[in-house]
Amino acid sequence: MTSPAQPAADDPSPEGFPSSESGPTVAFDPRSLSAEEVYALLTHAVAPRPIAWVSTLSGDGRPNLAPYSYFNVGGQNPPSVVFSPNGGGGGREKDTLRNIRETGEYVINLASRAQAAAMNATAADLPHGQSEWDAAGLSPRPSAVVRPGRVAGSPFALECRLFQIVSHGSGAGAANYVIGEVVHAHVDRSLLNAAGELTSLDSRACGGLGRLGGDWYVDGRGDALFQLDRPG
């Protein structure tokens, strides 16, 4: 385990700390950390993270489905989302990224709580070309615009076309920011009012699964929710 950097001398100690020589924070230099330590730092600090359950097809039509928690919305004009399938062991490119490079199309599905086990099952590192859909007992539903299918029962499915892939770093854990434009969307009917208005969506019902550090997840609904009015 890499030793942390020494805390600043003027860093005050909060009440309850065992020693006045210990500050309220411990400083770390990412350049001195192992890959496992960097991963633990980032995935515990940036949490909860929404999960992009990404369905793709290879250039020759083989389906793939995998979850990625390095994911967020990009903008709304045009509607865009970004996720990062990091480099695998030895810098190996994951099937999801390879398929998107080949076809330029994919679907980001948002998993419901009922789909948590199936979503987790598709995270298994299967041999290239072997279908995660079959391993998790899932069947794709047809998409409207892109070729890859979408996950039945997903409360939101965003059909995407590739805008750009931005690579950052090399080897295992290197980032590949996949920026995509949302060209079609599917929303579970139960989340909409009778008129089908998107502005009626209830955030308390729409909350999806979020990834924390380690093996922990959170359901974005229930008692953990609270509201804050925007300033002004």
Secondary structure, DSSP 8 states (H G I E B T S, - for coil): ----B---TT----TT-S-TTS-SS-B--GGGS-HHHHHHHHHHHS-SEE-EEEEEE-TT--EEEEEESSEEEEEETTEEEEE-----GGG---HHHHHHHHHSEEEEEE--GGGHHHHHHTTS---TT--HHHHTT--EE--SSSSS-EETT-SEEEEEEEEEEEEES-STT-EEEEEEEEEEEEE-GGGS-TT--GGG--HHHH--EEE-STT-EEESSSTT--------
